[in-house]
Structure formats: C-alpha cells, structure tokens
Amino acid sequence: MGELLAAFPDAPDRVGPPAAGTPYSRVPLHRSDLLEVMAARWAPNARCAPHDHGGASGFVVAVDGTFVERRFRWHDDDPLAGPDLHWSTGDAFGFGPEVFHDMVAPGGGVTLHVYSPAPRRMAVLDLGTSEVLDLVGDFGAWIPTGDHPRTPFAQWPAVSEPPPGGREVVLVSYTTTYRGGSEEFAVAARTLARDRACELGDEVEVVTLPLVRKAELRDALEGLGADGRRVRELHFVGHSGMYGPMFGSVRWPEQFSPHEWRTMAIPFAHGASAHFHACRTGRWFAPFFARTFGVTAYGNQNYTTVSARPDRFEWAGRNPAERDALYLVATPGRRSHGVLGSARKYGGATVEPMIECTPDATDRSYDRVADLYDRAYIDIRVREAEWAWVLDRARTLRDELGRPLRIAEVGCGNGAMLRALDDEGLVEQAWGFDASEGMIGRAVDRSGDRDRLSFATIDGPTIPLDDDQVDVVVSFLSFRYLDWDPLMVEVHRALPRHGRLWVVDMVEKPVSWRELPLLARSAWAHRQVPRRHPEFARDLAALTSHPDWKHMVRNNPIRADHEYRWYLESRFAPAQLELLTTTLHQRVVAFDSGPIDHRVAAPLTFP
C-alpha cells in the first residue's frame, strides 16, 4: 500500500470536487487491460449505489477521511445489506468479482481504487425499482440518466459472496469518546488490523469498528451472525473498568453488565479467541468472558499505555495520533508500581504479555466461605465508619417520613445490617436478597424470630418486589458484584418518588496528599479494632487467610473509584460519592442518591 501511495503522491490534488447530484468525482491514474487505478473524491454523506466491478477483483485505499461500506448478498432474489464496515485514513480493503457493495463518506474524503483486470462494465442496483442496470462503458456507481438495460432482481443471475462457513472475520473494535486517548486508540486499532491481515492473509476478512455506544458493538455482532459470518478473533482497544470494556463518555459512561454479556449472541467460529487490549482486563473480565462464551480470552493484569513499539515501551512523542503505527500495551507504570514503575516504563520496560484465560468453570460465590464470613460478621456494627454512615441516613429518613422504613438490601449476606437496623427500631419491613444460598441460609437462621425481616435468593438482575414497595434500596459492601444497568431499572421500579439508593463499598485508588489526615485517622481506627472487637479481629483473620476466601477475592476483584464516581454521579446528579476511610491503595466510599423523583435511569440495551 505504501508503494501505491508513493506512486501517486498527487492523487488527491488531481481529482476535483464531485458534480452536483453525484456521490463522487473520479480520475483514472493508470489504465491498461490488466490493471486500472482510479482516484475518487467523495461528497459528504452521499452514498453511491450498490454495484459490482464487472468481474474484476481489487481493493480500495482510504487516502483521507472515514468511510462506511456495506456488502450485499443475494437471498431469495433480493440483495440484502450486511453490517456497516468502517474504514479510516490508511485502511485498505479488498473485494472479489462476486462482491456488490456501496460506500458513503460522512465527512467527505479521497480514495484510491485498484482493479484487475480493468473493468469494462458494471452492474448497478436500483433499490427503488428492484432492478439491475447493466452499464457498459465509463460509468460511476450511481443511477445514470438516460435509457439503459434493466433486469428485474428476480431474473438477475446473481453470484453471492462465499456462504456461511467461508471467510471468517477478525473484528477490531475501539472506543472513540470515552475518556482520553481516542485518537491513539484509532491508530492502534488500525495497526492491529493491518498486522492481523498480514499474518492471516486472504483466509479471513479483517474489519475495524469504531464505537461510541455499547449497543453499536452488540448490533455489529448480531449483524455478522444474521449474515452467516463467524468471528475468528474479537479485539477491543480502549478503556476498561474492572468488569469490562467502557463505552459512552465520562459524562455518561456505559458498560455491558454480566447479565448483558450472558444474554448476548456472538457468532464465534470454532477455535475463536477474544482479546481485550485495555487496562486490567485479565483480572476478572477475560476469565468471565472465557467461561461465558467458551472461547480463549486474553487480557492485561495491569494498566495499559500507547507505545511506538510492540515489544517494549517506546515513547510515541507529543503527537502520537500522527504516527502510522501505535500499540496498546501493558507495562509497569506509576499507577501500578509507583514512581519506580514510571522510571522502569520510560527506561524501555519490556511489554507484559497478555494473560491467557481458558473457559474453565470456577465457583465465584460466597457459598464456600459462608460459615467463616457469618462468624466474622455476626454484628455488622464492627464496620464502624460504614455503619455510622448508614445509621445516620436511616434515622434522618425515618424522621422525614414519620415512620420506620421499608428497606431492601441487595447482596445482604447473612442479614447482619438489616438486623442491626431492626434493633434500632428503624424497620417497618425489610427484604434481604443474595445470590449465595449459603449466606441466605445463615440470614434466615439468625433472623427467624424477626417478623419484619425476610430473605430470599436471587439469580439474575431482578429484585422480587412490587412497584414503589420500599423507601430505600441498599447495597452494603456488595455493589461490585451486581449488574449495574439492569439493577438501576429495578431500583427505579421498586422505589417511590421519595425513595433512595444507598451504596457503601470498597474501591481501588491510591491515597492523595490532601487525604493524608484521613489516612492517619483510618490507620489509627484500624489499629484499635483488636482492642475494641477482639473476637471480630480473630474471626476476620481466620476468614481472610483462608484459601477459599483468597480464591473468592481473586475472582471478585474490587473496582476502581472512578467507575463508581462516574457511573453513580451521572445517573443520580447532583449527588456525589463520599469518602469514608482510606488505606494507601484502597478506600471505602458511600453514595446517597437522594430522592429519585427527578433522577434519570440509564437508557438500556439488555434484553
């Protein structure tokens, strides 16, 4: 491709603007019986008509601009459009003699077209009349004026693209608006796509897919499945939270919940793989994805950065997006290894290999540690800062309503918090839900004489409550395990206009200089625990040192502070996340939505 562009460096200057009513203008740069090279300048948002290339094969190079291509296949005498294929400056894509396709350049642009042999005719599809125009001579891909031979679709001797089971797809997707680095992600995705195309050759089709909303990835995968295509490799380049790729924007972040992934149909080929080129995807998400879809998945243990080299870190300069090639890689850095990590990185640290995760089943529930957890947390009031925060809000809301509260706790564990609230006279009726049968069993056993409390297991992102049934939905040290988007629908359904969502959980974030006084207070309070709650300290040590607890924690890692902050504050503005306690690298945060009557629920895409 570089040689082609070097052979026609002035191609963009040689092709003028398109005439009114035509999608593009064109200038032949070379023509012989065996080969034709043409340059085209595209009008913004002007789609050409679906067409073939008169029996020729070839390829198109996006010289400048972004383009959206659709390929058509014949089905029951009708041409059906496949999914949108996105191409950007520097991309190249090929076609065979059987291909019918159309293109559009949303912002205008320039392309180079190479055909072999030089086409002498073309078939253009008139979708409005369901006819094929057989154009002989020098025509463009639009419906020309004048009389031309027309053949009804039903009578056209169509040649389809390879049937299902033919060429498989390598889909390279990347985010474009979530946080910074989107331009670099685009370059890294195109670099990855070129590398995969060079390695795999003609046996697969490599497709790049820019993303804004999460639904765009789902729709593209569904489109491939509907078209009979199979995904050999799925790649994602971008940002990720602990529980998977991020979409949308910081103002309105989006993420597929575990429920959404489980209900998604991805047309993977036999022996397929998935690669998530983003921060920390190897800790929880890649293993989860491998188990869910039965494919080998790859992710990174630590944070990622863009590099000019794929094997070791090389600074890409002040304008990395202007490079021809970039790589999104994992290396030691300041966020994962502190200042020394940053020094190692800029000293040319070797790239950390992605973690390979096979689809082996594993138990992530609390069932195996239910006895140990129950013994340690018989009384939740040993979590003094967290309990004080909940108690203060429960008393305030009780006073506002003039009656005890109707409360639902999602992820209730052994029911200790609901029992503590009941002891304070703050409960009119409370419901506790948890996915662990072992934990619910202990909640029922310890709360059997309390008529105001009831407990049940749940399997999936639904809360078995009536509309407007409770005053508060609480998630106490369990929000990381929940399917956030589906849960928000249930929260809005179960709460009346005065209802509230309360979240208390542990998150990951290094302490800042201005938080050092809180760090000191938190450390002092922690040192007092063995003296103030000696039995709890012993039981907690037994719990956290047990191999089953370590296994559970490894498969349920905590999320980052910004995931909670951006998600909750965007859904329940102007409420903000509060900091309760902190260690050097982790902290406990809390969130009170306030009355939800003027809040908005997320627009969802799960079934």
C-alpha positions in Angstrom: 0.0 0.0 0.0 2.9 2.4 0.8 4.3 1.8 -2.7 0.9 2.5 -4.3 0.6 5.8 -2.4 4.2 6.7 -3.3 3.5 6.0 -7.0 0.6 8.5 -7.0 1.5 11.1 -4.3 -0.5 13.8 -6.1 -3.7 11.8 -6.4 -5.8 14.0 -4.0 -4.8 17.1 -6.0 -5.7 15.6 -9.3 -9.3 14.9 -8.5 -11.7 17.8 -8.2 -15.0 18.1 -6.4 -17.9 15.9 -7.4 -20.6 17.3 -9.7 -23.9 18.1 -8.1 -26.1 15.0 -7.6 -23.2 12.5 -7.8 -21.6 10.9 -4.8 -18.0 11.2 -6.0 -15.8 12.5 -8.8 -13.1 10.3 -10.3 -9.9 10.5 -12.3 -8.1 7.5 -13.8 -4.4 7.5 -12.7 -3.4 4.4 -14.7 -5.2 2.2 -17.2 -4.2 -1.0 -19.1 -6.0 -4.2 -20.0 -4.7 -5.8 -16.8 -4.9 -3.0 -14.3 -6.8 0.2 -13.6 -6.0 2.7 -10.8 -8.6 5.4 -10.1 -8.8 8.2 -7.5 -12.2 9.4 -6.2 -13.2 12.4 -4.2 -16.4 11.9 -2.2 -19.1 14.4 -1.3 -20.1 14.4 2.4 -22.9 12.0 3.2 -23.5 11.0 -0.4 -23.9 7.2 -0.7 -23.1 5.6 -4.0 -25.4 2.9 -5.4 -24.7 -0.8 -4.7 -22.6 -2.1 -7.6 -20.2 -4.8 -8.7 -16.9 -4.3 -10.7 -17.6 -6.1 -13.9 -15.9 -9.3 -13.0 -12.8 -7.5 -11.6 -11.1 -8.0 -8.3 -9.2 -5.4 -6.4 -9.0 -3.2 -3.3 -9.8 0.3 -2.1 -7.4 2.6 0.0 -8.9 5.3 2.2 -6.4 8.1 1.5 -8.3 10.7 3.5 -11.4 10.6 5.6 -13.6 7.9 7.1 -15.9 5.7 5.1 -18.8 3.3 5.8 -19.1 0.3 3.4 -22.0 -2.2 3.1 -21.7 -5.5 1.3 -24.8 -7.1 -0.3 -25.6 -10.8 -0.7 -28.4 -12.3 -2.7 -31.2 -14.0 -0.8 -34.5 -15.1 -2.5 -33.8 -12.9 -5.5 -33.2 -9.8 -3.3 -29.9 -8.1 -2.4 -29.6 -7.9 1.4 -27.2 -5.4 3.0 -24.7 -6.7 5.6 -23.4 -4.8 8.6 -21.7 -1.5 8.3 -17.9 -1.8 7.8 -15.9 1.3 9.0 -12.7 2.4 7.3 -10.5 5.3 8.2 -7.5 7.0 6.7 -4.8 4.5 5.9 -7.1 1.5 5.8 -7.3 -0.8 2.7 -10.0 -3.4 2.0 -10.3 -5.9 -0.9 -13.1 -7.3 -3.0 -13.6 -10.2 -5.4 -15.6 -10.4 -8.6 -18.7 -11.6 -6.7 -18.9 -8.5 -4.4 -21.7 -6.0 -4.6 -21.2 -3.1 -2.2 -21.9 0.6 -1.6 -20.0 3.3 0.3 -20.5 6.7 1.9 -18.1 9.2 3.3 -19.8 11.1 6.2 -17.4 13.9 6.1 -16.2 13.6 2.5 -12.8 12.1 1.6 -10.5 10.7 -1.0 -10.0 7.0 -2.0 -7.7 5.1 -4.4 -9.3 2.1 -6.3 -7.3 -0.7 -7.9 -9.0 -3.1 -10.3 -7.7 -6.2 -12.2 -8.5 -6.7 -14.9 -9.6 -3.2 -15.9 -13.4 -3.3 -15.7 -15.3 -2.6 -19.0 -18.8 -2.8 -17.5 -20.6 -2.8 -14.1 -23.9 -3.8 -12.7 -25.6 -1.1 -10.5 -28.5 -2.0 -8.3 -31.5 0.3 -8.3 -33.0 -0.5 -4.9 -36.0 1.8 -5.6 -37.2 -0.2 -8.6 -35.7 -3.6 -7.7 -33.8 -3.7 -11.0 -30.2 -4.2 -12.1 -28.7 -1.7 -14.6 -26.1 -3.3 -16.9 -23.8 -0.4 -17.7 -21.2 -0.8 -20.4 -18.5 1.9 -20.7 -17.2 4.6 -18.4 -19.8 5.0 -15.7 -19.7 5.7 -12.0 -21.6 3.9 -9.2 -24.8 5.8 -9.3 -28.1 5.7 -11.3 -27.3 7.5 -14.6 -29.7 9.5 -16.7 -31.0 8.1 -20.0 -32.1 4.7 -21.0 -30.1 1.7 -20.0 -30.8 -2.1 -20.0 -32.6 -3.0 -16.8 -33.2 -6.5 -15.4 -35.6 -7.3 -12.5 -33.8 -8.6 -9.4 -35.6 -11.9 -9.8 -34.1 -12.5 -13.2 -30.6 -11.4 -12.5 -28.1 -14.3 -12.5 -26.6 -13.3 -9.1 -23.4 -14.6 -7.7 -23.3 -14.5 -4.0 -20.4 -14.0 -1.7 -18.9 -17.1 0.0 -21.7 -18.8 2.0 -21.6 -19.2 5.8 -18.6 -21.2 6.8 -16.5 -19.3 4.1 -14.2 -16.4 5.1 -14.3 -15.7 8.8 -14.0 -12.3 10.4 -11.4 -10.7 12.6 -13.3 -7.8 14.3 -11.1 -5.0 15.7 -13.3 -2.6 17.7 -12.2 0.6 19.5 -13.8 3.4 21.6 -13.8 6.9 20.3 -15.3 9.2 23.0 -14.8 7.5 26.5 -12.1 9.5 28.3 -8.8 10.5 26.5 -6.7 8.7 24.0 -9.4 8.0 21.4 -7.3 9.2 18.5 -4.4 7.0 19.7 -6.8 4.1 20.0 -7.9 4.5 16.4 -4.2 4.3 15.2 -3.6 1.3 17.5 -6.7 -0.4 16.1 -5.7 0.2 12.5 -2.2 -1.1 13.3 -3.6 -4.2 14.9 -5.9 -4.7 11.9 -3.0 -4.4 9.4 -0.9 -6.8 11.4 -3.7 -9.4 11.6 -4.4 -9.1 7.9 -0.7 -9.6 7.0 -0.5 -12.6 9.2 -3.7 -14.3 8.3 -3.9 -13.3 4.6 -7.0 -14.0 2.5 -8.4 -16.7 4.7 -10.1 -14.0 6.9 -11.7 -10.6 6.5 -10.3 -8.0 8.9 -12.9 -5.4 9.9 -12.3 -2.3 12.1 -15.2 -0.9 14.1 -15.2 2.5 15.9 -17.6 2.6 18.8 -19.4 5.3 20.8 -22.3 3.5 22.5 -22.1 -0.1 23.7 -25.2 -1.0 21.6 -23.1 -0.5 18.5 -20.8 -3.4 19.3 -23.8 -5.6 20.1 -25.5 -4.6 16.8 -22.4 -5.3 14.8 -22.0 -8.8 16.3 -25.7 -9.6 15.7 -25.4 -8.3 12.1 -22.5 -10.7 11.5 -24.5 -13.6 12.8 -27.5 -12.7 10.8 -25.3 -12.5 7.7 -24.0 -16.0 8.4 -20.5 -14.8 9.3 -18.3 -16.2 12.1 -15.9 -14.3 14.2 -12.4 -15.8 14.3 -11.0 -13.1 16.6 -12.7 -10.4 18.6 -10.5 -7.5 19.6 -11.3 -4.5 21.8 -9.0 -1.5 22.0 -9.8 1.2 24.6 -10.6 1.8 28.2 -11.9 -0.8 30.7 -13.3 -0.9 34.1 -12.6 -3.9 36.3 -15.7 -5.6 35.0 -15.2 -5.0 31.3 -14.8 -2.5 28.4 -16.2 1.0 28.8 -18.3 2.9 26.2 -20.1 6.2 26.0 -18.3 9.1 27.7 -17.2 10.2 31.2 -20.4 12.3 31.4 -22.5 9.2 30.6 -20.4 6.0 30.9 -21.7 2.7 29.6 -20.6 -0.8 30.3 -22.2 -4.2 29.5 -23.3 -5.8 32.7 -22.5 -9.5 33.3 -26.2 -10.2 32.6 -26.0 -8.4 29.2 -22.9 -10.4 28.2 -24.5 -13.7 29.2 -27.6 -12.9 27.1 -25.6 -11.7 24.1 -25.2 -13.9 21.0 -21.7 -13.7 19.5 -21.2 -15.8 16.3 -17.8 -17.2 17.3 -16.1 -19.6 14.9 -14.6 -22.9 16.1 -11.4 -22.2 17.9 -12.1 -18.5 18.2 -10.4 -16.1 20.6 -11.2 -12.7 22.2 -8.5 -10.1 23.0 -9.2 -7.1 25.3 -6.5 -4.6 24.9 -7.3 -2.4 27.9 -6.4 -1.9 31.5 -6.8 -4.7 34.0 -9.0 -6.9 31.7 -7.1 -10.0 32.7 -8.1 -9.8 36.4 -11.8 -10.5 36.2 -13.3 -9.8 32.8 -11.2 -12.1 30.5 -11.8 -15.1 32.7 -15.5 -14.3 32.9 -15.7 -13.8 29.1 -13.9 -17.1 28.5 -16.3 -19.0 30.8 -19.4 -17.3 29.3 -18.6 -17.8 25.6 -16.4 -20.9 25.8 -13.5 -19.3 23.9 -10.0 -18.4 24.9 -9.8 -14.8 26.1 -6.8 -12.5 26.7 -6.5 -9.5 29.0 -4.0 -7.4 30.8 -3.1 -7.7 34.5 -2.2 -4.0 34.9 -2.7 -0.7 33.2 -2.0 0.0 29.5 -0.4 2.7 27.5 0.4 3.5 23.9 3.8 2.6 22.6 5.7 3.1 19.4 7.0 -0.5 19.7 5.1 -3.7 20.4 7.8 -5.5 22.4 9.0 -2.8 24.8 7.8 0.7 25.7 8.9 3.4 23.5 7.5 6.9 23.9 5.3 7.8 21.0 6.1 11.6 21.2 3.9 14.6 21.9 1.6 13.8 19.0 1.2 10.0 19.0 -2.0 10.1 16.9 0.0 11.4 13.9 2.1 8.2 13.8 1.5 5.5 11.2 1.6 2.7 13.9 0.9 2.5 17.6 0.5 -0.3 20.0 -1.6 -0.5 23.2 0.5 -2.4 25.6 0.8 -3.2 29.3 3.9 -2.1 31.2 4.9 -1.2 34.7 3.9 2.4 35.4 3.1 5.0 38.1 -0.4 3.8 38.7 0.5 0.1 39.2 4.1 0.3 40.6 4.5 3.9 41.8 7.4 6.3 40.8 9.8 3.4 40.3 7.4 1.8 37.9 7.3 5.0 35.9 11.1 5.1 35.8 11.1 1.5 34.5 8.5 2.3 31.9 10.3 5.2 30.4 13.6 3.3 30.6 12.2 0.9 28.0 10.4 -1.7 30.0 9.5 -5.0 28.3 5.8 -5.3 27.5 3.9 -7.6 29.8 2.3 -10.4 27.9 -1.5 -10.7 27.9 -2.9 -13.2 30.3 -4.5 -16.3 28.6 -7.8 -17.3 30.1 -9.4 -20.6 29.1 -13.1 -21.4 29.6 -12.7 -23.4 32.8 -15.6 -23.2 35.3 -14.9 -21.7 38.8 -17.1 -21.0 41.8 -17.2 -17.3 42.5 -19.9 -17.3 45.1 -19.7 -16.9 48.9 -21.0 -20.4 49.5 -17.6 -21.9 50.2 -16.8 -19.2 52.9 -20.3 -18.7 54.2 -19.5 -20.1 57.7 -16.3 -18.1 58.1 -18.0 -14.9 56.9 -21.0 -15.4 59.1 -18.8 -16.0 62.2 -16.8 -12.8 61.5 -19.7 -10.6 60.7 -22.4 -11.6 63.2 -22.6 -7.9 64.1 -22.1 -5.5 61.2 -21.5 -2.7 63.6 -17.9 -3.7 63.8 -17.6 -1.8 60.5 -17.9 1.4 62.5 -17.5 4.1 59.8 -19.7 2.3 57.3 -22.4 1.5 59.9 -22.4 5.1 61.2 -23.0 6.4 57.7 -26.0 4.1 57.1 -27.4 4.6 60.6 -27.3 8.4 60.2 -29.2 8.3 56.9 -31.7 5.8 58.2 -32.5 7.9 61.2 -32.8 11.1 59.1 -35.1 9.4 56.6 -37.2 7.9 59.4 -37.7 11.4 60.8 -38.6 12.8 57.4 -41.3 10.1 56.7 -42.6 10.0 60.3 -42.4 6.2 60.4 -40.0 3.3 60.3 -38.6 2.4 56.9 -39.3 -0.2 54.3 -35.9 -1.4 53.1 -34.5 -3.8 50.5 -30.8 -4.9 50.7 -29.3 -6.4 47.5 -26.3 -8.5 48.4 -27.4 -8.9 52.1 -25.0 -11.7 53.1 -26.0 -13.1 56.4 -28.5 -10.3 57.1 -26.4 -8.5 59.8 -27.1 -5.0 58.6 -30.9 -5.4 58.4 -30.9 -7.0 61.9 -28.8 -4.0 63.2 -31.3 -1.5 61.7 -34.2 -3.5 63.2 -32.5 -3.4 66.6 -32.5 0.4 66.2 -36.3 0.5 65.7 -35.8 1.8 62.1 -37.5 -1.1 60.2 -41.2 -1.4 59.3 -40.4 -4.2 56.8 -37.2 -5.3 55.2 -36.2 -7.7 52.5 -32.8 -9.1 52.0 -31.6 -10.7 48.7 -28.4 -12.5 47.9 -27.2 -14.9 45.1 -25.5 -17.2 47.7 -27.8 -19.8 49.1 -25.3 -20.4 51.9 -25.4 -16.8 53.0 -29.2 -16.6 52.8 -29.5 -19.8 54.9 -27.5 -18.2 57.6 -29.5 -15.0 57.4 -32.7 -17.0 57.8 -31.3 -18.9 60.8 -30.1 -15.8 62.6 -33.3 -13.8 61.9 -36.0 -16.5 62.3 -37.8 -14.7 65.2 -37.9 -11.3 63.4 -41.3 -11.0 61.6 -40.2 -7.7 60.0 -37.3 -9.4 58.1 -37.5 -11.8 55.2 -34.7 -13.2 53.0 -34.5 -14.9 49.6 -32.0 -15.9 47.0 -32.0 -14.2 43.6 -30.5 -15.4 40.3 -30.1 -12.5 37.8 -30.6 -8.8 37.9 -34.1 -8.6 39.2 -35.5 -7.7 42.6 -38.7 -9.6 43.6 -40.5 -6.6 44.9 -43.7 -4.7 43.8 -43.5 -1.3 42.2 -43.0 1.6 44.8 -42.7 -1.0 47.6 -39.7 0.2 49.5 -38.3 3.5 50.7 -34.6 2.5 50.3 -32.6 0.1 48.3 -29.2 -0.6 50.0 -26.1 -2.2 48.7 -23.6 -2.7 51.5 -20.1 -3.8 50.5 -21.6 -5.8 47.6 -22.2 -3.3 44.7 -19.1 -4.6 42.8 -20.9 -8.0 42.3 -24.1 -6.6 40.9 -25.2 -6.0 37.3 -25.4 -2.2 37.5 -27.6 -1.2 34.5 -30.3 -3.9 35.0 -30.2 -3.1 38.7 -30.9 0.6 38.1 -34.2 -0.3 36.3 -35.2 -2.4 39.3 -34.2 0.4 41.7 -36.4 2.9 39.9 -39.3 0.4 39.7 -39.2 -0.6 43.4 -38.7 2.9 44.8 -41.4 5.6 45.0 -40.6 9.3 44.2 -39.2 9.9 47.7 -37.1 6.6 47.6 -33.3 6.5 47.8 -30.4 4.3 46.7 -27.6 3.9 49.3 -24.3 2.3 48.2 -21.3 1.6 50.5 -18.4 -0.3 49.1 -14.6 -0.7 48.9 -12.8 0.7 45.8 -9.3 0.9 44.5 -7.5 4.3 44.4 -4.1 5.4 45.8 -4.3 8.0 48.6 -3.6 11.6 47.6 -1.5 14.1 49.6 -4.6 16.0 50.8 -6.1 12.8 52.1 -3.2 12.1 54.4 -5.1 13.3 57.5 -7.9 10.8 56.7 -5.3 8.1 56.1 -3.9 8.7 59.6 -7.3 8.6 61.2 -8.2 5.5 59.3 -5.0 3.7 60.3 -5.5 4.7 63.9 -9.1 3.3 63.9 -7.9 0.1 62.3 -5.2 -0.4 65.0 -8.0 -0.1 67.6 -10.1 -2.9 66.2 -8.3 -5.8 68.0 -8.7 -4.0 71.3 -12.3 -2.9 70.8 -13.6 -6.0 69.0 -11.1 -8.8 69.8 -13.4 -11.7 68.7 -14.1 -10.0 65.4 -10.4 -9.4 64.8 -9.7 -13.2 65.4 -12.6 -14.3 63.1 -11.7 -11.8 60.4 -8.1 -13.0 60.4 -9.3 -16.6 60.0 -11.6 -15.5 57.2 -9.1 -13.5 55.1 -6.3 -16.1 55.5 -8.4 -19.0 54.3 -7.6 -20.3 50.8 -11.4 -20.3 49.8 -11.6 -16.6 50.7 -8.5 -15.8 48.7 -10.0 -17.7 45.8 -13.2 -15.8 46.0 -11.5 -12.4 46.2 -9.3 -13.3 43.3 -12.4 -14.0 41.2 -14.3 -10.9 42.5 -11.8 -8.0 42.4 -12.8 -4.6 43.6 -13.5 -1.8 41.1 -11.7 1.5 40.7 -13.0 4.6 42.4 -13.7 6.4 39.1 -16.0 3.6 38.0 -18.4 4.3 40.9 -18.0 8.0 40.7 -18.7 8.4 37.0 -21.5 5.8 37.0 -23.4 6.8 40.0 -22.9 10.6 39.7 -24.1 10.5 36.1 -27.2 8.6 36.9 -28.2 10.5 40.1 -26.8 14.0 39.6 -26.1 16.1 41.6 -25.4 13.5 44.3 -21.7 12.8 44.8 -19.6 9.9 46.1 -18.4 10.3 49.7 -15.1 9.1 51.1 -15.3 7.3 54.5 -11.9 5.7 55.1 -8.8 5.0 53.2 -5.6 2.9 53.1 -2.6 3.6 50.8 -4.3 1.9 47.8 -7.9 1.2 48.7 -10.8 3.2 50.3 -14.4 2.8 51.4 -16.8 5.1 49.7 -20.5 5.8 50.1 -23.3 7.2 47.9 -26.8 8.5 48.7 -28.8 9.2 45.6 -31.3 11.5 47.4 -34.9 11.3 46.3 -35.1 9.7 42.9 -38.1 11.7 41.7 -36.0 13.9 39.4 -33.3 11.4 38.6 -33.0 9.6 35.2 -32.5 5.9 34.6 -29.9 4.8 32.1 -31.0 4.0 28.6 -30.5 0.3 28.5 -29.8 -2.2 25.8 -30.1 -5.5 27.5 -32.9 -7.9 26.6 
